[in-house]
Amino acid sequence: MPDQTLPSGWGFRRLLMHFCDQAVRGGTPVLELGPDLAALASDMGLPTTEPVLQELGMQVERLGAAKLSVSWHKEQDLALFDARGQRRRPGAEWRPRIRLSGRFHASLMEHAVPLDRQIITALAAEALALDAHGWVRHVRHHQPAGQTTTVPWPELHRRFGSPEQEHQHFRAAFEDALRMVFAADDTISLASDDDGVTVGALMSEAEADRGGERQPQQEPAAPVQAPPPAARPPAPRNTPDSPAPRGGGGNAAPVSSPHGLSQPIGLRSHVTGLSGVVWLRRGGSDEPVVIGVTPGARFEPDRMTVLMLEPLVMQINGGLYEAEFNKVSAWIMVNRDLIDLVWNGEITSLEEATSRVRKTPASGWR
């Protein structure tokens, strides 16, 4: 109906991933959603915070009034399910199960592509990055060993963009999504140029399971500029001529002190949109609020820049250059509520912190 809104966004994608995972593991098209929304979120590995439950509940509601089908080229539509005729009983607030169509379930059992739970968790609420991860895994699943696959931009735009989206805007958004995937997946090689995106492997899945490190190799075309994974030494930064001015505040407790980050929460670049890692911690009642920033994914106090947030953002240790300092300051402004919740001990887990992060726009990345 014109006044109805279709399911969309990261919550919709996570629900579909969860439904397909349940259907394959259980071998049945009848999927149990649990007694309530919080149980479903917990089963999906999501934090049961109010923003997450609101988004998930909205997508469940939309799915409960929709027909969902897929088709490829001119093949016959394959319906996942059709819930439009399932009217809820008066007063019913929760539907405890959903049934996939028999044809779709049979196709899923035959063609299922395994995804990585850790990567899905790392990509969290990034809808296009979840799409990109699924696409990369699909390519790798069908790719002969030792080979690469290049998909042209028009094909990617047709799959993941919208008709009204200009090509350069789609390309910039999809490259940003691929950068997030690359940062989270140590087994893949990604390259982007004017011809399209090339997908390859840096190690086998067996090597990845053994904890192998990403090895440098000659990649086809211009590599996607991704943040380095934890196993790779951080690359030297391309910085301006002079660092951002420091403030005073030498009496503030540095993040790297023993009294500081005993149990830090590290927010990596694919979550924040920054080039470095932001470290948050619980503070003391007599301390000014501070955060830490490191260039690499590891917690390295000797390479950490410490910023005090009040009365204004200023560097009290380390040295971010002006361009990066401005980006971090903008990120602080839009995430000050999250910083305070961690500082006050109201958020203590990476999962909950990640679900609250708001990214700042990544300007000029190509």
DRENKOLKOL-440958 format. One record per residue: x, y, z of N, C-alpha, C in turn. Coordinates in steps of 0.001 Angstrom, whole numbers, padded with zeros to 6 digits, always signed. Layout:
residues N
XYZXYZXYZ...
END
This chain:
residues 366
+000844-001184+000000+000000+000000+000000+000892+001251+000000+000394+002369-000570+001241+003565-000642+001733+004062+000712+000965+003838+001773+001366+004347+003081+002227+003366+003864+002553+002225+003258+003386+001237+003946+004844+001396+003530+005745+001171+004477+007176+001305+004220+007805-000080+004112+008650-000254+003103+009292-001550+002899+010413-001764+003914+010697-003018+004258+011856-003293+005127+013140-002854+004440+014092-002371+005211+015335-001863+004635+016387-001741+005729+017604-001389+005323+018662-001063+006275+019372-002280+006861+020228-001986+007855+021054-003052+008421+020220-004069+009184+019146-003620+009851+018314-004557+010607+017651-005578+009705+017174-005139+008553+016578-006034+007562+017584-007076+007091+018801-006640+006800+019837-007570+006319+020215-008579+007408+020360-008099+008636+020723-009015+009714+019619-010042+009952+018364-009628+009833+017256-010582+009973+017322-011654+008891+017545-011254+007635+017609-012235+006555+018781-013191+006745+019922-012666+007174+021064-013539+007458+020715-014543+008555+020042-014066+009586+019661-014936+010703+018656-015991+010245+017671-015587+009451+016675-016547+008960+017342-017634+008121+018213-017229+007205+018875-018214+006343+019780-019133+007159+020475-018562+008139+021349-019366+008998+020538-020418+009758+019411-020002+010331+018559-020942+011049+018024-022031+010119+017597-021621+008929+016994-022569+007996+017997-023633+007554+019250-023239+007326+020280-024191+006894+020688-025094+008049+020937-024504+009208+021382-025298+010353+020298-026258+010840+019045-025798+010815+017958-026646+011297+017358-027535+010224+017648-027223+008939+017099-028019+007853+015589-027918+007734+015015-026796+008169+013564-026633+008133+013206-025218+007719+012108-025055+006960+011680-023710+006587+010921-022983+007695+010578-023676+008786+009854-023051+009900+010879-022531+010909+010892-021227+011098+011916-020594+011914+011300-020046+013193+011917-020366+014334+011458-019880+015626+012113-018536+015923+011316-017527+016220+011832-016202+016525+012029-015980+018016+011544-016906+018838+011684-016751+020275+010458-016103+020892+010449-015977+022225+009263-015463+022915+009042-013966+022760+010104-013202+022438+009938-011758+022307+011097-011192+021504+011053-009883+021297+012057-009221+020469+013447-009279+021098+013519-009135+022410+014819-009182+023085+015477-010547+022915+014679-011622+022964+015226-012963+022768+015745-013131+021347+015021-012567+020366+015484-012642+018981+016798-011894+018809+016885-010681+019372+018126-009909+019265+019294-010651+019895+019062-011243+021060+020120-011983+021744+020562-013185+020922+019607-013887+020317+019923-015044+019486+020721-014634+018254+020511-013411+017783+021239-012899+016622+022611-012347+016996+022924-012320+018292+024196-011780+018732+024225-010277+018806+023039-009633+018898+022956-008180+018978+022735-007747+020423+023225-006583+020809+022947-006079+022161+021477-005711+022288+020894-005981+023434+019470-005715+023636+019274-004292+024173+019877-003338+023495+019723-001934+023857+018496-001359+023155+018011-000245+023660+016783+000337+023127+016895+000694+021638+017985+001347+021174+018071+001654+019739+018062+000410+018860+018763-000642+019297+018798-001878+018514+017421-002529+018479+016753-002604+019620+015428-003230+019673+014409-002443+018855+014501-001130+018864+013583-000319+018073+013757-000586+016586+015012-000590+016122+015263-000843+014700+014850-002255+014316+015215-003238+015132+014878-004624+014832+013366-004823+014841+012675-004245+015831+011222-004373+015909+010529-003761+014711+011036-002621+014239+010445-001970+013077+010592-002836+011832+011761-003470+011668+011969-004315+010486+011153-005605+010572+011008-006171+011765+010157-007348+011931+008705-007002+011579+008266-005835+012021+006901-005383+011721+006699-005224+010219+007666-004642+009541+007553-004451+008096+007584-005783+007351+008446-006682+007810+008492-008009+007181+007178-008745+007379+006523-008500+008524+005272-009174+008823+004114-008736+007953+004336-007722+007105+003279-007258+006206+003747-007259+004760+004763-008059+004443+005394-007982+003127+005460-009333+002434+005571-009271+001120+005969-010430+000318+007392-010163-000136+008258-011127+000060+009664-010969-000285+010041-012042-001299+010529-011636-002455+010932-012584-003494+012177-012077-004198+012887-012983-004836+014100-012640-005579+013997-013217-006982+014676-012570-007908+014747-013097-009274+016070-012669-009883+016500-013366-010898+017765-013063-011543+017552-013098-013048+017862-011976-013699+017620-011837-015129+016145-012102-015416+015838-013091-016257+014442-013341-016629+013906-014620-015998+014608-015104-014982+014121-016316-014322+012857-016023-013529+012112-017086-013249+010884-016952-012476+011202-016482-011056+010356-015594-010535+010546-015116-009162+010554-016286-008183+011451-016172-007202+011528-017176-006139+011140-016492-004831+009959-016826-004326+009461-016170-003120+010154-016731-001887+010620-015818-000990+011129-016259+000306+009955-016576+001223+009048-015623+001318+007824-015846+002076+006841-014732+001712+005599-014949+002059+004556-013953+001812+003709-013853+003071+003921-012777+003830+003235-012608+005108+002054-011649+005006+001718-011220+003784+000686-010185+003644-000689-010666+004093-000955-011958+003912-002283-012459+004269-002386-012954+005691-001282-012880+006450-001297-013396+007822-001699-012281+008780-002985-012104+008934-003471-011047+009822-003297-011461+011285-002812-010540+012048-002608-010844+013469-003939-010821+014214-004006-011679+015189-005195-011673+016039-005234-010379+016840-006422-009893+017177-006517-008675+017981-005745-008826+019285-004914-007859+019557-004140-007878+020797-002824-008627+020704-002595-009362+019600-001337-010105+019472-000195-009122+019221+000902-009241+019973+002009-008303+019844+003253-008948+019245+003266-010260+019156+004496-010919+018695+004161-012206+017958+004784-012395+016824+004629-013630+016071+005853-014496+016346+005713-015630+017000+006883-016383+017469+007603-017187+016393+007043-017294+015200+007726-018067+014150+007370-017501+012786+008212-017857+011807+008000-017444+010429+008321-018640+009531+007625-018755+008406+007831-019890+007514+008340-019393+006163+009494-019915+005756+010009-019644+004420+009278-020524+003407+009289-020099+002150+008655-020932+001127+009488-022192+000910+008811-023264+000526+009505-024544+000302+010538-024450-000803+010208-023750-001907+011149-023629-003026+012389-022853-002618+012183-021776-001866+013341-021005-001450+014207-021812-000488+013588-022536+000430+014372-023316+001386+015185-024384+000671+014593-025033-000330+015329-026049-001089+016505-025422-001832+016277-024240-002408+017355-023544-003110+018446-023116-002142+018045-022652-000966+019009-022220+000040+019880-023377+000510+019279-024530+000732+020047-025695+001173+021076-026111+000124+020759-025865-001150+021663-026261-002234+022737-025215-002505+022406-023939-002319+023312-022867-002753+023779-021953-001627+023605-022341-000387+023970-021456+000730+025451-021086+000680+025755-019824+000982+027127-019322+001042+027453-018987+002492+028483-019573+003066+028810-019285+004477+029362-017884+004646+028853-017175+005639+029367-015862+006022+030133-015993+007336+030827-014948+007714+031653-014961+008914+030963-014160+010016+030614-014831+011116+029900-014164+012203+030709-013001+012788+032003-013173+012947+032828-012114+013529+032847-010883+012638+032908-011105+011330+032931-009978+010403+031580-009284+010392+030500-010061+010417+029160-009466+010463+029010-008624+011722+029521-009119+012846+029462-008349+014097+030296-007090+013994+031477-007194+013364+032348-006020+013230+031717-004951+012345+031007-005382+011292+030384-004417+010382+029118-003832+010975+028574-004504+011973+027476-003991+012798+026354-003384+011976+026191-002076+012040+025023-001409+011455+025323-000769+010103+026330-001266+009384+026675-000712+008072+026012-001554+006982+024870-001078+006462+024075-001883+005533+024853-002233+004267+025480-001254+003622+026178-001524+002373+027405-002397+002605+028057-002254+003758+029199-003113+004070+028751-004561+004279+027576-004765+004865+027035-006122+004988+026770-006707+003605+026221-005887+002699+026030-006337+001315+027367-006716+000685+028368-005852+000879+029676-006082+000264+030319-007350+000811+030188-007588+002115+030734-008820+002697+030057-010050+002100+028725-010012+001974+028020-011130+001360+028460-011358-000071+028643-010265-000816+029076-010393-002210+030489-010973-002304+031414-010467-001484+032792-010975-001511+032815-012461-001163+032056-012874-000155+032021-014284+000227+031399-015150-000875+030396-014606-001562+029796-015341-002678+030820-015534-003799+031558-014477-004131+032589-014586-005162+033647-015613-004755+034128-015498-003513+035172-016420-003056+034673-017855-002987+033402-018049-002666+032838-019386-002543+032874-020124-003876+032722-019402-004972+032675-020013-006301+033958-019793-007095+034976-019273-006462+036197-018902-007167+037239-020021-007115+037789-020429-008265+038858-021441-008244+040067-020940-007462+040758-021847-006812+041909-021479-005992+042963-020779-006841+043535-019725-006304+044611-019017-006976+044169-018038-008044+042878-017884-008255+042382-016976-009279+041729-015748-008652+041578-014721-009464+040872-013509-009045+039654-013310-009939+038722-012515-009461+037492-012224-010197+037281-010721-010215+037052-010172-011409+036778-008743-011541+035342-008544-012001+034613-007706-011276+033230-007368-011613+033185-005888-011965+032670-005522-013160+032671-004118-013576+031707-003271-012760+031975-001977-012717+031163-001058-011937+029690-001031-012345+029348-001047-013652+027921-001057-013989+027170-002244-013387+027817-003416-013341+027178-004585-012757+026999-004418-011251+028010-003879-010581+027902-003647-009149+026832-002596-008841+026777-001568-009674+025761-000529-009488+024358-001118-009646+024198-002001-010621+022892-002620-010844+022489-003491-009651+023467-004153-009051+023160-005053-007932+022919-004294-006630+023760-003303-006353+023785-002724-005009+023413-001249-004954+023267-000607-006097+022909+000802-006119+021432+000993-006391+021068+002208-006736+019690+002524-007103+019722+003283-008422+018644+003219-009218+018657+003850-010543+018936+005348-010506+018478+006023-009461+018671+007471-009402+020031+007872-008847+020839+006909-008412+022141+007204-007811+023192+007405-008897+023891+008521-008860+024933+008773-009841+026087+007798-009643+026735+007464-010776+027776+006434-010731+028885+006787-009752+029369+008042-009786+030507+008393-008929+030139+008336-007450+028870+008654-007139+028444+008573-005746+028341+007116-005291+027809+006252-006176+027752+004834-005817+029154+004276-005634+030042+004601-006572+031402+004046-006477+032074+004463-005179+031949+005736-004819+032573+006195-003570+031998+005463-002369+030663+005268-002351+030026+004585-001221+030437+003117-001174+030489+002453-002334+030819+001028-002347+032293+000808-002024+033167+001695-002474+034573+001582-002102+034757+001744-000599+033991+002654-000003+034057+002831+001443+033600+001566+002158+032529+000934+001635+032054-000319+002220+033107-001419+002076+033763-001485+000919+034810-002493+000708+035995-002259+001637+036292-001003+001918+037374-000702+002853+037055-001271+004229+035793-001167+004662+035392-001728+005952+035530-003252+005940+035096-003884+004828+035189-005339+004730+036644-005781+004763+037495-005074+004025+038911-005412+003966+039558-005314+005341+039154-004281+006101+039716-004098+007442+039303-005219+008383+038134-005821+008136+037617-006850+009041+037992-008262+008609+038390-008456+007353+038642-009799+006818+040087-009906+006376+040897-010664+007139+042324-010790+006844+042634-011795+005739+041641-012441+005155+041904-013507+004189+041765-013055+002744+041289-011814+002508+040932-011425+001147+041873-010362+000588+041919-010321-000734+042594-009268-001470+041533-008521-002263+041518-007195-002141+040563-006367-002881+041322-005283-003623+040905-005024-004864+041491-003952-005654+040392-003247-006422+040535-001934-006556+039525-001130-007236+040196-000217-008248+039675-000199-009474+040128+000762-010478+038929+001135-011335+039166+001833-012440+038055+002294-013264+037297+001153-013929+037918-000009-014038+037246-001147-014683+036263-001839-013745+036518-001789-012443+035653-002477-011498+036385-002859-010235+035888-003883-009557+036476-004363-008304+036958-005789-008515+038180-006057-008087+038786-007380-008216+038889-008024-006842+038431-009273-006749+038432-010025-005494+039365-011219-005631+040235-011403-004653+041117-012556-004603+041307-012984-003165+042265-013872-002952+042528-014396-001610+043980-014156-001250+044223-013768-000003+045584-013665+000518+045998-014923+001262+045007-015705+001704+045282-016979+002361+044036-017830+002246+044214-019111+002407+043063-020011+002379+042294-019900+003678+041052-020385+003670+040264-020364+004894+040886-021253+005959+041559-022340+005537+042231-023212+006509+043370-022458+007200+044126-021666+006409+045195-020860+007005+044628-019811+007939+043507-019224+007531+042879-018213+008385+042440-018823+009704+041888-020047+009663+041458-020712+010882+042625-020989+011812+043835-021142+011225+045016-021383+012049+045639-020082+012543+045014-018959+012206+045501-017677+012698+046614-017096+011873+046670-017445+010582+047706-016908+009712+047571-015417+009532+048710-014748+009279+048707-013309+009093+048548-012978+007623+047970-011809+007334+047842-011340+005967+049231-011081+005407+049560-011711+004297+050872-011577+003694+050826-010578+002545+051837-009733+002421+051844-008778+001316+052006-009496-000009+051347-008986-001051+051494-009549-002376+051160-008459-003383+051523-008714-004635+051188-007776-005688+049726-007929-006035+048926-006886-005805+047499-006963-006069+047199-006378-007439+046182-006894-008126+045831-006336-009414+045241-004945-009255+045582-004075-010201+045046-002713-010239+045429-001948-008977+044767-000821-008747+045077+000011-007587+044382-000544-006360+045122-000828-005278+044486-001458-004122+043508-000531-003440+042420-001117-002915+041499-000352-002081+042246+000089-000838+042179+001349-000502+042947+001875+000616+042253+001539+001915+042601+000394+002471+041921-000077+003671+042782+000139+004897+042157+000323+006056+042928+000367+007294+043593-000976+007528+044811-001000+008096+045510-002267+008271+044872-003123+009340+044857-004470+009166+044381-005342+010232+045386-005373+011372+044986-005978+012480+045819-005963+013677+047156-006641+013451+047195-007675+012577+048413-008437+012396+049432-007702+011545+049025-006658+010833+049927-005957+009941+050474-004719+010635+051798-004481+010569+052339-003270+011183+051693-002052+010552+051325-001052+011347+050669+000125+010791+051568+000867+009817+050978+001292+008701+051733+001999+007687+052022+003420+008159+053118+004011+007670+053390+005390+008051+052308+006321+007526+052007+007354+008306+050920+008254+007944+051407+009331+006986+050531+009726+006090+050756+010831+005178+050243+012080+005861+051085+012895+006410+050624+013966+007279+051033+015321+006747+050330+016365+007160+050728+017727+006789+052041+018123+007457+052446+019348+007245+053754+019789+007730+053790+020023+009227+052672+020395+009841+052734+020747+011256+051560+020159+012000+051778+019695+013245+050692+019095+014015+049712+020144+014504+048519+019639+014881+047526+020530+015471+048055+021064+016784+047712+022290+017135+048231+022865+018382+047747+022103+019595+048635+021910+020552+048257+021269+021795+047692+022295+022752+046886+021808+023683+046449+022674+024767+047272+022393+025995+046917+023041+027074+047579+022762+028334+047004+021520+028949+046601+021601+030185+045933+020473+030820+046866+019354+031197+048124+019649+031544+049058+018598+031877+048681+017819+033122+047770+018320+033949+047383+017609+035154+046359+016514+034898+045806+016455+033654+044809+015427+033347+045471+014061+033322+044714+013039+033764+045269+011681+033786+045372+011147+032374+046576+010803+031871+046689+010282+030513+046041+008909+030399+045538+008627+029219+044864+007348+029013+045821+006188+029200+047098+006407+028904+048042+005302+028948+048594+005028+030339+048167+005778+031337+048693+005562+032675+048106+004307+033298+048753+003716+034323+048193+002532+034969+046803+002778+035520+046533+004038+035937+045211+004360+036472+044191+004525+035352+044702+004594+034080+043824+004886+032948+043171+003650+032369+043554+003333+031117+042817+002334+030353+043146+000914+030795+042584+000472+031911+042804-000904+032342+041983-001876+031511+040783-001501+031124+039945-002322+030268+039371-001446+029159+040192-001064+028181+039737-000125+027157+038809-000790+026147+037972+000032+025532+037145-000391+024399+037722+000271+023166+038193-000511+022218+038801+000016+021002+037811+000020+019852+037536+001203+019302+036620+001348+018164+037452+001553+016909+037430+000557+016016+038294+000591+014842+037712+001481+013753+038535+001710+012736+038222+002727+011732+036969+002422+010935+036663+001136+010687+035461+000842+009906+034194+001147+010692+034323+001331+012004+033180+001694+012845+033060+003208+012974+034210+003901+013131+034184+005339+013405+034274+006198+012152+034887+005667+011072+035143+006488+009895+036446+007267+009984+037202+007097+011083+038490+007761+011257+039613+006852+010782+040813+007398+010638+041932+006582+010168+042564+005769+011284+042425+006215+012531+042991+005500+013665+041937+004787+014485+042367+004250+015611+041469+003559+016533+041210+004456+017733+039940+004601+018104+039554+005395+019263+039407+004466+020461+040036+004832+021581+039986+004018+022805+039181+004756+023866+038137+004084+024363+037300+004639+025418+037481+003812+026681+037293+004435+027830+037434+003703+029081+036519+004305+030135+036390+003588+031235+035687+004124+032399+036629+005050+033161+036107+006177+033602+036936+007146+034300+036601+007249+035770+037388+008021+036454+037149+008282+037858+036349+009567+038037+035703+009703+039172+034833+010860+039414+035612+012171+039474+036905+012096+039809+037690+013319+039930+038559+013580+038714+038351+012822+037619+039165+012977+036420+038412+013749+035340+039128+014531+034532+038499+015091+033334+038306+013987+032299+037294+014108+031472+037002+013083+030468+038069+013125+029380+038664+011956+029096+039679+011852+028050+039391+010627+027192+039912+010651+025954+039903+009481+025089+041308+009309+024510+041579+008133+023956+042862+007884+023314+042676+007561+021849+043696+007843+021029+043687+007529+019602+045036+006925+019240+045033+005750+018600+046265+005134+018128+046198+004955+016615+047342+004979+015933+047325+004823+014474+047018+003407+014028+047327+002405+014853+047072+001013+014500+046010+000402+015382+045687-000875+015095+044584-001541+015789+044977-002054+017168+046271-002063+017484+046704-002558+018780+046754-001432+019807+046556-001818+021063+046639-000845+022157+048107-000616+022484+048650+000511+021987+050063+000823+022165+050175+002180+022862+050341+002197+024194+050376+003468+024936+051438+004435+024441+052589+003897+023958+053654+004796+023540+053358+005480+022211+052343+005014+021490+051974+005642+020219+050607+006310+020317+050114+006476+021518+048754+006978+021711+048736+008488+021878+047759+009105+021222+047452+010512+021447+046273+010585+022416+046405+011370+023460+045354+011520+024465+044710+012891+024289+043390+012909+024241+042651+014155+024094+041744+014365+025296+041801+015556+025863+040894+015941+026936+039708+016672+026307+038488+016371+026778+037289+016842+026104+036733+018135+026687+037135+018507+027886+036578+019694+028526+037717+020562+029078+037584+021870+029004+036420+022643+028540+036274+022678+027031+037332+022262+026288+037256+022086+024854+038210+020970+024498+038076+020430+023305+038921+019304+022906+040349+019797+022705+041291+019174+023426+042694+019538+023268+043568+018310+023486+044723+018304+022810+045664+017205+022942+046550+017451+024154+046652+016428+024991+047512+016559+026167+048671+015577+026122+048679+014701+025120+049773+013732+024983+049749+013232+023550+050916+012994+022950+050954+012530+021572+050886+013695+020605+050473+013416+019372+050448+014500+018388+049705+014155+017118+048409+014416+017078+047672+014311+015826+047938+015557+014990+048054+015366+013682+048190+016518+012817+046833+017157+012590+046849+018386+012100+045652+019224+012127+044458+018580+011442+044663+017991+010242+043529+017424+009508+042879+016292+010299+043709+015409+010880+043169+014288+011640+042568+014770+012961+043204+015749+013585+042664+016310+014822+041260+016868+014593+041055+017549+013470+039734+018109+013171+038697+017000+012969+039109+015905+012315+038190+014783+012113+037813+014141+013445+038818+013933+014305+038548+013328+015603+037661+014247+016440+037907+015546+016382+037085+016492+017137+035632+016438+016676+035422+016340+015349+034055+016236+014823+033400+014946+015281+034178+013855+015325+033642+012564+015785+033242+012661+017262+034072+013327+018055+033768+013483+019480+032446+014224+019660+032236+015262+018868+031029+016068+019022+029762+015237+018799+029775+014343+017798+028562+013569+017503+028462+012301+018351+029525+011961+019081+029511+010751+019899+029750+011041+021377+029517+012297+021788+029812+012652+023175+028950+011862+024163+027696+011559+023774+026856+010786+024684+027418+009387+024891+027933+008763+023827+028549+007438+023950+029793+007504+024835+030640+008500+024616+031860+008645+025414+031518+008760+026897+030493+009567+027204+030101+009749+028606+029533+008469+029210+028768+007697+028414+028201+006454+028930+029299+005450+029272+030337+005370+028435+031469+004484+028736+032241+005028+029933+032472+006325+029957+033230+006952+031054+032551+006725+032400+031212+006762+032398+030456+006581+033635+030179+005117+033963+030649+004196+033136+030478+002773+033401+029123+002225+033019+028321+002995+032253+027007+002511+031848+027083+001629+030600+028148+001746+029840+028439+000837+028721+029797+000225+028992+029872-001114+028965+031118-001803+029311+031574-002785+028243+030773-003019+027202+031133-004021+026203+031351-003370+024843+032214-004002+024034+032472-003527+022676+031209-003582+021835+030421-004653+021999+029222-004818+021185+028243-003666+021415+028016-003318+022676+027070-002245+022968+027616-000901+022510+028926-000682+022699+029516+000579+022252+029417+000705+020732+029703-000382+020021+029648-000358+018565+028253-000022+018059+027230-000532+018746+025855-000287+018309+025445+001174+018479+026201+001939+019285+025853+003343+019554+026685+004326+018730+027724+003844+018057+028648+004754+017375+027953+005427+016188+028218+006714+016028+027777+007461+014854+029022+007878+014080+029084+007491+012809+030253+007801+011997+030211+009247+011520+031401+009818+011386+031513+011120+010745+031777+010897+009264+031295+011773+008383+031503+011574+006943+032972+011495+006604+033312+010533+005743+034693+010381+005280+034870+011233+004034+035430+012414+004183+035543+013342+003058+036814+013090+002279+036684+013057+000966+037852+013023+000116+038525+011694-000043+037978+010594+000491+038648+009294+000325+038329+008724-001038+039319+008391-001811+039146+007716-003094+040301+006755-003290
END
